[in-house]
Amino acid sequence: MTFCIRKALIEVITKTNTEVMTMHLPNDPVMLACVLNTKLRDFYSSLDELCEGEDIAASVLEEMLKKAGLEYNKEKNRVE
């Protein structure tokens, strides 16, 4: 897994055989919360499960949330 940090987004690239899957995480706090909350609502029952399923290092995501002034609420399964 390779992490490419760019000005407006973080690109997480995972190579699977001949496929390349990319998940873009926006730097904008509102957009970051929207993307994560949509994935948590529709696909994952916890932030740890999201990180595992999307091949994102939990430490990288936690740092992004901290910088954006956001935190994960386990009881509500959402970023606030």
Secondary structure, DSSP 8 states (H G I E B T S, - for coil): -EEEE-SSEEEEEEEETTEEEEEEEESSHHHHHHHHHHHHHHT-SSHHHHHHHHT--HHHHHHHHHHTT--EETTTTEE-
